[in-house]
Amino acid sequence: MAAVDLTTHPGHLARRLQQAHHLLWNTMVSEEVTSPQFAVLNALVAEPGLDQRTVGERVGLDRSTVAEVIARLIRRGLLDKVRDPRDGRRFQLRLTDDGTRTHRGLTVRTARMNQVFLAPLDAGERAVLTELMRRVADAAESLRDPAPHLTAPH
């Protein structure tokens, strides 16, 4: 049997890109705040007062991951959780002053990191790559919670 050319496999390439992104993130952006944590902070800058479930939907994190990310951000003093005055069962999330300062600093560094990450491409190629990645990621969201008929039988 012949070896498969993994350079033609999107999953393999996505994993390599993720490794490169992780390395750049840790060296150029932050070793303390992860990319998913930044995504949560960013979502709350855009829409203060979102609840945990909605934040997870906005940034593409599953329930358990977003719960862990939010718990860490609260422990670090970057987020506050307050009871929704209109629905006592719901908690709203807001950035603290430290959270706002952290987001501001990370935003500048993520912009520089993205320039380095996409440096091999010209502006048109960057736009095309980003759009194609967005379309694949959006389509993949439906795989996160497959319909019951798509799950394996027990």
TORVOTI-862974 format. One record per residue: x, y, z of N, C-alpha, C in turn; residue in three letters; chain; residue number from 1. Coordinates in steps of 0.1 Angstrom, whole numbers, plus 5000, padded with zeros to 4 digits. Example, Ala and Ser with C-alpha at 12.3 -4.5 7.8 and 13.67 -1.06 7.14 Angstrom:
BEGIN
+--------+---------+------+---------+----------+-------+--------+---------+------+-----+-------+-----+
: n_east : n_north : n_up : ca_east : ca_north : ca_up : c_east : c_north : c_up : res : chain :   n :
+--------+---------+------+---------+----------+-------+--------+---------+------+-----+-------+-----+
:   5132 :    4943 : 5078 :    5123 :     4955 :  5078 :   5132 :    4967 : 5078 : ALA :     A :   1 :
:   5128 :    4978 : 5071 :    5137 :     4989 :  5071 :   5129 :    5000 : 5079 : SER :     A :   2 :
+--------+---------+------+---------+----------+-------+--------+---------+------+-----+-------+-----+
// end
This chain:
BEGIN
+--------+---------+------+---------+----------+-------+--------+---------+------+-----+-------+-----+
: n_east : n_north : n_up : ca_east : ca_north : ca_up : c_east : c_north : c_up : res : chain :   n :
+--------+---------+------+---------+----------+-------+--------+---------+------+-----+-------+-----+
:   5009 :    4988 : 5000 :    5000 :     5000 :  5000 :   5009 :    5012 : 5000 : MET :     A :   1 :
:   5006 :    5022 : 4992 :    5013 :     5035 :  4991 :   5010 :    5044 : 5002 : ALA :     A :   2 :
:   5019 :    5052 : 5006 :    5016 :     5063 :  5016 :   5007 :    5073 : 5010 : ALA :     A :   3 :
:   4999 :    5079 : 5018 :    4990 :     5090 :  5014 :   4998 :    5103 : 5014 : VAL :     A :   4 :
:   4995 :    5112 : 5005 :    5002 :     5125 :  5005 :   4993 :    5134 : 5014 : ASP :     A :   5 :
:   4998 :    5136 : 5026 :    4990 :     5144 :  5036 :   4990 :    5159 : 5033 : LEU :     A :   6 :
:   4998 :    5163 : 5024 :    4997 :     5178 :  5020 :   4985 :    5181 : 5012 : THR :     A :   7 :
:   4977 :    5170 : 5008 :    4965 :     5172 :  5001 :   4953 :    5170 : 5011 : THR :     A :   8 :
:   4955 :    5168 : 5023 :    4945 :     5165 :  5033 :   4942 :    5178 : 5041 : HIS :     A :   9 :
:   4930 :    5183 : 5040 :    4927 :     5196 :  5048 :   4929 :    5194 : 5063 : PRO :     A :  10 :
:   4925 :    5183 : 5068 :    4927 :     5181 :  5083 :   4941 :    5182 : 5087 : GLY :     A :  11 :
:   4950 :    5176 : 5080 :    4964 :     5176 :  5083 :   4970 :    5191 : 5082 : HIS :     A :  12 :
:   4965 :    5197 : 5071 :    4970 :     5211 :  5069 :   4964 :    5220 : 5080 : LEU :     A :  13 :
:   4952 :    5218 : 5084 :    4946 :     5226 :  5095 :   4953 :    5224 : 5108 : ALA :     A :  14 :
:   4957 :    5211 : 5111 :    4965 :     5209 :  5123 :   4978 :    5216 : 5122 : ARG :     A :  15 :
:   4985 :    5216 : 5111 :    4998 :     5223 :  5110 :   4996 :    5238 : 5111 : ARG :     A :  16 :
:   4985 :    5243 : 5105 :    4983 :     5257 :  5107 :   4980 :    5261 : 5122 : LEU :     A :  17 :
:   4973 :    5252 : 5129 :    4970 :     5254 :  5143 :   4982 :    5254 : 5151 : GLN :     A :  18 :
:   4992 :    5245 : 5148 :    5004 :     5244 :  5155 :   5012 :    5257 : 5153 : GLN :     A :  19 :
:   5013 :    5262 : 5140 :    5019 :     5275 :  5137 :   5013 :    5286 : 5145 : ALA :     A :  20 :
:   4999 :    5287 : 5145 :    4992 :     5297 :  5152 :   4995 :    5297 : 5167 : HIS :     A :  21 :
:   4995 :    5285 : 5172 :    4998 :     5284 :  5187 :   5012 :    5289 : 5190 : HIS :     A :  22 :
:   5022 :    5285 : 5182 :    5035 :     5290 :  5184 :   5036 :    5305 : 5184 : LEU :     A :  23 :
:   5030 :    5311 : 5173 :    5030 :     5326 :  5171 :   5022 :    5332 : 5183 : LEU :     A :  24 :
:   5011 :    5327 : 5187 :    5003 :     5332 :  5198 :   5012 :    5333 : 5210 : TRP :     A :  25 :
:   5018 :    5322 : 5214 :    5026 :     5322 :  5226 :   5038 :    5331 : 5226 : ASN :     A :  26 :
:   5044 :    5333 : 5214 :    5056 :     5341 :  5213 :   5053 :    5356 : 5210 : THR :     A :  27 :
:   5042 :    5359 : 5203 :    5039 :     5373 :  5200 :   5027 :    5379 : 5207 : MET :     A :  28 :
:   5018 :    5371 : 5212 :    5006 :     5377 :  5218 :   5007 :    5375 : 5233 : VAL :     A :  29 :
:   5006 :    5363 : 5238 :    5005 :     5360 :  5253 :   5007 :    5346 : 5256 : SER :     A :  30 :
:   5015 :    5344 : 5267 :    5016 :     5330 :  5272 :   5005 :    5328 : 5283 : GLU :     A :  31 :
:   4999 :    5339 : 5288 :    4989 :     5338 :  5299 :   4975 :    5337 : 5294 : GLU :     A :  32 :
:   4972 :    5345 : 5284 :    4958 :     5345 :  5278 :   4958 :    5337 : 5265 : VAL :     A :  33 :
:   4950 :    5327 : 5265 :    4949 :     5318 :  5253 :   4941 :    5325 : 5242 : THR :     A :  34 :
:   4942 :    5319 : 5230 :    4934 :     5324 :  5219 :   4919 :    5323 : 5222 : SER :     A :  35 :
:   4914 :    5312 : 5227 :    4900 :     5311 :  5230 :   4896 :    5321 : 5241 : PRO :     A :  36 :
:   4905 :    5323 : 5251 :    4902 :     5333 :  5261 :   4900 :    5347 : 5255 : GLN :     A :  37 :
:   4910 :    5350 : 5246 :    4909 :     5363 :  5239 :   4896 :    5364 : 5231 : PHE :     A :  38 :
:   4892 :    5353 : 5225 :    4879 :     5353 :  5217 :   4867 :    5357 : 5226 : ALA :     A :  39 :
:   4867 :    5351 : 5238 :    4856 :     5354 :  5248 :   4857 :    5369 : 5252 : VAL :     A :  40 :
:   4869 :    5374 : 5255 :    4870 :     5388 :  5259 :   4865 :    5397 : 5247 : LEU :     A :  41 :
:   4869 :    5393 : 5235 :    4865 :     5401 :  5223 :   4850 :    5401 : 5221 : ASN :     A :  42 :
:   4844 :    5389 : 5223 :    4829 :     5388 :  5221 :   4822 :    5397 : 5231 : ALA :     A :  43 :
:   4828 :    5398 : 5243 :    4821 :     5407 :  5254 :   4824 :    5421 : 5252 : LEU :     A :  44 :
:   4835 :    5425 : 5245 :    4837 :     5439 :  5241 :   4826 :    5443 : 5231 : VAL :     A :  45 :
:   4824 :    5434 : 5221 :    4814 :     5436 :  5211 :   4800 :    5437 : 5216 : ALA :     A :  46 :
:   4797 :    5428 : 5226 :    4783 :     5426 :  5231 :   4784 :    5424 : 5246 : GLU :     A :  47 :
:   4786 :    5435 : 5254 :    4787 :     5433 :  5269 :   4774 :    5427 : 5274 : PRO :     A :  48 :
:   4775 :    5419 : 5284 :    4763 :     5413 :  5291 :   4758 :    5400 : 5285 : GLY :     A :  49 :
:   4765 :    5394 : 5275 :    4760 :     5382 :  5270 :   4761 :    5371 : 5281 : LEU :     A :  50 :
:   4753 :    5360 : 5279 :    4754 :     5349 :  5289 :   4764 :    5339 : 5283 : ASP :     A :  51 :
:   4767 :    5329 : 5291 :    4778 :     5320 :  5288 :   4775 :    5312 : 5275 : GLN :     A :  52 :
:   4762 :    5307 : 5274 :    4759 :     5300 :  5262 :   4760 :    5308 : 5249 : ARG :     A :  53 :
:   4756 :    5320 : 5250 :    4756 :     5329 :  5238 :   4771 :    5332 : 5235 : THR :     A :  54 :
:   4779 :    5335 : 5245 :    4793 :     5337 :  5242 :   4799 :    5325 : 5235 : VAL :     A :  55 :
:   4796 :    5313 : 5240 :    4801 :     5301 :  5233 :   4797 :    5300 : 5219 : GLY :     A :  56 :
:   4785 :    5303 : 5216 :    4780 :     5303 :  5202 :   4787 :    5313 : 5194 : GLU :     A :  57 :
:   4789 :    5325 : 5199 :    4796 :     5336 :  5192 :   4810 :    5332 : 5188 : ARG :     A :  58 :
:   4817 :    5325 : 5196 :    4831 :     5323 :  5194 :   4834 :    5308 : 5190 : VAL :     A :  59 :
:   4824 :    5300 : 5188 :    4825 :     5286 :  5183 :   4832 :    5277 : 5194 : GLY :     A :  60 :
:   4828 :    5278 : 5206 :    4833 :     5269 :  5217 :   4821 :    5261 : 5222 : LEU :     A :  61 :
:   4824 :    5248 : 5224 :    4814 :     5240 :  5230 :   4811 :    5243 : 5245 : ASP :     A :  62 :
:   4800 :    5238 : 5250 :    4796 :     5242 :  5264 :   4806 :    5240 : 5274 : ARG :     A :  63 :
:   4813 :    5228 : 5275 :    4823 :     5226 :  5285 :   4835 :    5234 : 5284 : SER :     A :  64 :
:   4839 :    5237 : 5271 :    4851 :     5245 :  5269 :   4848 :    5259 : 5273 : THR :     A :  65 :
:   4837 :    5265 : 5269 :    4834 :     5279 :  5272 :   4832 :    5280 : 5287 : VAL :     A :  66 :
:   4827 :    5271 : 5294 :    4825 :     5271 :  5309 :   4839 :    5272 : 5315 : ALA :     A :  67 :
:   4849 :    5264 : 5311 :    4862 :     5264 :  5316 :   4869 :    5277 : 5313 : GLU :     A :  68 :
:   4868 :    5282 : 5301 :    4874 :     5295 :  5297 :   4869 :    5306 : 5305 : VAL :     A :  69 :
:   4856 :    5307 : 5307 :    4850 :     5318 :  5315 :   4854 :    5317 : 5329 : ILE :     A :  70 :
:   4854 :    5304 : 5335 :    4859 :     5303 :  5349 :   4873 :    5308 : 5351 : ALA :     A :  71 :
:   4882 :    5305 : 5341 :    4896 :     5310 :  5343 :   4896 :    5325 : 5342 : ARG :     A :  72 :
:   4889 :    5331 : 5333 :    4889 :     5345 :  5331 :   4883 :    5352 : 5344 : LEU :     A :  73 :
:   4873 :    5346 : 5350 :    4868 :     5352 :  5362 :   4878 :    5350 : 5373 : ILE :     A :  74 :
:   4885 :    5339 : 5375 :    4895 :     5337 :  5385 :   4907 :    5347 : 5383 : ARG :     A :  75 :
:   4910 :    5350 : 5371 :    4921 :     5360 :  5368 :   4916 :    5374 : 5370 : ARG :     A :  76 :
:   4903 :    5376 : 5372 :    4898 :     5390 :  5375 :   4896 :    5398 : 5362 : GLY :     A :  77 :
:   4895 :    5391 : 5350 :    4892 :     5397 :  5338 :   4877 :    5398 : 5334 : LEU :     A :  78 :
:   4869 :    5390 : 5341 :    4855 :     5390 :  5338 :   4847 :    5390 : 5351 : LEU :     A :  79 :
:   4836 :    5396 : 5351 :    4826 :     5395 :  5362 :   4814 :    5388 : 5357 : ASP :     A :  80 :
:   4807 :    5381 : 5366 :    4794 :     5374 :  5363 :   4784 :    5380 : 5372 : LYS :     A :  81 :
:   4773 :    5386 : 5366 :    4763 :     5392 :  5374 :   4749 :    5387 : 5370 : VAL :     A :  82 :
:   4741 :    5386 : 5380 :    4727 :     5380 :  5377 :   4720 :    5390 : 5368 : ARG :     A :  83 :
:   4713 :    5385 : 5358 :    4705 :     5393 :  5349 :   4693 :    5398 : 5357 : ASP :     A :  84 :
:   4691 :    5411 : 5357 :    4680 :     5417 :  5364 :   4666 :    5413 : 5359 : PRO :     A :  85 :
:   4666 :    5410 : 5346 :    4653 :     5406 :  5340 :   4650 :    5391 : 5341 : ARG :     A :  86 :
:   4661 :    5383 : 5343 :    4659 :     5368 :  5344 :   4669 :    5363 : 5354 : ASP :     A :  87 :
:   4664 :    5361 : 5366 :    4672 :     5357 :  5378 :   4680 :    5344 : 5376 : GLY :     A :  88 :
:   4676 :    5336 : 5366 :    4682 :     5323 :  5363 :   4695 :    5325 : 5354 : ARG :     A :  89 :
:   4696 :    5336 : 5348 :    4706 :     5339 :  5338 :   4717 :    5348 : 5344 : ARG :     A :  90 :
:   4730 :    5345 : 5340 :    4741 :     5354 :  5344 :   4746 :    5361 : 5332 : PHE :     A :  91 :
:   4749 :    5374 : 5334 :    4755 :     5382 :  5323 :   4770 :    5383 : 5326 : GLN :     A :  92 :
:   4778 :    5383 : 5315 :    4792 :     5384 :  5317 :   4797 :    5398 : 5312 : LEU :     A :  93 :
:   4806 :    5404 : 5320 :    4811 :     5417 :  5316 :   4826 :    5417 : 5319 : ARG :     A :  94 :
:   4834 :    5425 : 5311 :    4848 :     5426 :  5313 :   4850 :    5436 : 5325 : LEU :     A :  95 :
:   4860 :    5432 : 5334 :    4864 :     5441 :  5344 :   4873 :    5452 : 5338 : THR :     A :  96 :
:   4877 :    5462 : 5346 :    4887 :     5471 :  5340 :   4900 :    5464 : 5336 : ASP :     A :  97 :
:   4904 :    5455 : 5344 :    4916 :     5447 :  5339 :   4913 :    5439 : 5326 : ASP :     A :  98 :
:   4901 :    5434 : 5325 :    4898 :     5427 :  5313 :   4898 :    5436 : 5301 : GLY :     A :  99 :
:   4893 :    5448 : 5303 :    4893 :     5458 :  5292 :   4907 :    5462 : 5288 : THR :     A : 100 :
:   4916 :    5464 : 5298 :    4930 :     5467 :  5295 :   4937 :    5456 : 5288 : ARG :     A : 101 :
:   4934 :    5444 : 5293 :    4940 :     5432 :  5287 :   4936 :    5430 : 5273 : THR :     A : 102 :
:   4923 :    5432 : 5270 :    4918 :     5430 :  5256 :   4925 :    5441 : 5247 : HIS :     A : 103 :
:   4926 :    5453 : 5252 :    4932 :     5463 :  5244 :   4946 :    5460 : 5240 : ARG :     A : 104 :
:   4954 :    5455 : 5249 :    4968 :     5452 :  5247 :   4969 :    5440 : 5237 : GLY :     A : 105 :
:   4960 :    5430 : 5239 :    4961 :     5418 :  5231 :   4956 :    5421 : 5217 : LEU :     A : 106 :
:   4947 :    5430 : 5215 :    4942 :     5433 :  5202 :   4954 :    5438 : 5193 : THR :     A : 107 :
:   4962 :    5447 : 5198 :    4974 :     5452 :  5190 :   4983 :    5441 : 5187 : VAL :     A : 108 :
:   4986 :    5432 : 5197 :    4995 :     5421 :  5194 :   4989 :    5411 : 5184 : ARG :     A : 109 :
:   4976 :    5408 : 5185 :    4970 :     5398 :  5176 :   4971 :    5403 : 5162 : THR :     A : 110 :
:   4969 :    5416 : 5160 :    4970 :     5422 :  5146 :   4984 :    5420 : 5141 : ALA :     A : 111 :
:   4995 :    5422 : 5149 :    5008 :     5420 :  5144 :   5011 :    5405 : 5141 : ARG :     A : 112 :
:   5006 :    5396 : 5150 :    5007 :     5382 :  5148 :   5001 :    5377 : 5135 : MET :     A : 113 :
:   4989 :    5382 : 5132 :    4982 :     5379 :  5120 :   4990 :    5383 : 5108 : ASN :     A : 114 :
:   4996 :    5394 : 5108 :    5005 :     5399 :  5097 :   5016 :    5389 : 5095 : GLN :     A : 115 :
:   5022 :    5384 : 5105 :    5033 :     5374 :  5104 :   5028 :    5361 : 5099 : VAL :     A : 116 :
:   5017 :    5357 : 5105 :    5010 :     5344 :  5101 :   5007 :    5343 : 5086 : PHE :     A : 117 :
:   5002 :    5354 : 5081 :    4997 :     5355 :  5067 :   5007 :    5361 : 5058 : LEU :     A : 118 :
:   5019 :    5364 : 5062 :    5029 :     5370 :  5054 :   5032 :    5363 : 5041 : ALA :     A : 119 :
:   5031 :    5350 : 5040 :    5034 :     5344 :  5027 :   5024 :    5347 : 5016 : PRO :     A : 120 :
:   5013 :    5354 : 5020 :    5002 :     5356 :  5010 :   5001 :    5371 : 5007 : LEU :     A : 121 :
:   4997 :    5375 : 4995 :    4994 :     5389 :  4992 :   4980 :    5392 : 4998 : ASP :     A : 122 :
:   4976 :    5405 : 4997 :    4963 :     5409 :  5003 :   4951 :    5402 : 4997 : ALA :     A : 123 :
:   4951 :    5400 : 4984 :    4940 :     5392 :  4978 :   4939 :    5378 : 4983 : GLY :     A : 124 :
:   4951 :    5371 : 4984 :    4951 :     5358 :  4988 :   4947 :    5356 : 5003 : GLU :     A : 125 :
:   4951 :    5366 : 5011 :    4947 :     5366 :  5025 :   4932 :    5367 : 5026 : ARG :     A : 126 :
:   4925 :    5375 : 5018 :    4911 :     5377 :  5018 :   4904 :    5364 : 5014 : ALA :     A : 127 :
:   4909 :    5358 : 5003 :    4903 :     5345 :  4998 :   4905 :    5334 : 5009 : VAL :     A : 128 :
:   4917 :    5333 : 5014 :    4919 :     5322 :  5024 :   4910 :    5324 : 5036 : LEU :     A : 129 :
:   4909 :    5336 : 5041 :    4901 :     5339 :  5053 :   4886 :    5336 : 5050 : THR :     A : 130 :
:   4881 :    5340 : 5038 :    4867 :     5337 :  5034 :   4865 :    5322 : 5033 : GLU :     A : 131 :
:   4874 :    5314 : 5027 :    4873 :     5300 :  5025 :   4873 :    5293 : 5039 : LEU :     A : 132 :
:   4882 :    5297 : 5048 :    4883 :     5291 :  5061 :   4870 :    5294 : 5069 : MET :     A : 133 :
:   4865 :    5306 : 5067 :    4852 :     5310 :  5074 :   4841 :    5301 : 5070 : ARG :     A : 134 :
:   4840 :    5299 : 5057 :    4829 :     5290 :  5051 :   4830 :    5276 : 5056 : ARG :     A : 135 :
:   4842 :    5270 : 5056 :    4844 :     5257 :  5061 :   4841 :    5256 : 5076 : VAL :     A : 136 :
:   4846 :    5266 : 5084 :    4844 :     5266 :  5098 :   4829 :    5267 : 5101 : ALA :     A : 137 :
:   4822 :    5276 : 5094 :    4807 :     5278 :  5096 :   4800 :    5265 : 5093 : ASP :     A : 138 :
:   4804 :    5258 : 5082 :    4797 :     5245 :  5078 :   4800 :    5235 : 5089 : ALA :     A : 139 :
:   4812 :    5235 : 5094 :    4816 :     5225 :  5104 :   4808 :    5226 : 5117 : ALA :     A : 140 :
:   4803 :    5238 : 5120 :    4795 :     5240 :  5132 :   4784 :    5230 : 5133 : GLU :     A : 141 :
:   4778 :    5226 : 5122 :    4767 :     5217 :  5123 :   4772 :    5203 : 5127 : SER :     A : 142 :
:   4785 :    5200 : 5126 :    4790 :     5187 :  5131 :   4792 :    5187 : 5146 : LEU :     A : 143 :
:   4792 :    5198 : 5152 :    4794 :     5199 :  5167 :   4783 :    5191 : 5174 : ARG :     A : 144 :
:   4771 :    5193 : 5170 :    4759 :     5187 :  5177 :   4752 :    5179 : 5166 : ASP :     A : 145 :
:   4757 :    5167 : 5162 :    4750 :     5160 :  5151 :   4736 :    5156 : 5154 : PRO :     A : 146 :
:   4728 :    5156 : 5144 :    4714 :     5152 :  5146 :   4714 :    5137 : 5151 : ALA :     A : 147 :
:   4704 :    5133 : 5158 :    4704 :     5120 :  5164 :   4706 :    5109 : 5153 : PRO :     A : 148 :
:   4700 :    5111 : 5142 :    4701 :     5101 :  5131 :   4716 :    5099 : 5126 : HIS :     A : 149 :
:   4725 :    5109 : 5129 :    4738 :     5108 :  5124 :   4748 :    5101 : 5134 : LEU :     A : 150 :
:   4743 :    5099 : 5146 :    4752 :     5094 :  5157 :   4752 :    5078 : 5155 : THR :     A : 151 :
:   4763 :    5073 : 5160 :    4764 :     5058 :  5159 :   4754 :    5051 : 5169 : ALA :     A : 152 :
:   4749 :    5040 : 5165 :    4740 :     5033 :  5174 :   4747 :    5028 : 5186 : PRO :     A : 153 :
:   4740 :    5026 : 5197 :    4746 :     5022 :  5210 :   4746 :    5007 : 5210 : HIS :     A : 154 :
+--------+---------+------+---------+----------+-------+--------+---------+------+-----+-------+-----+
// end
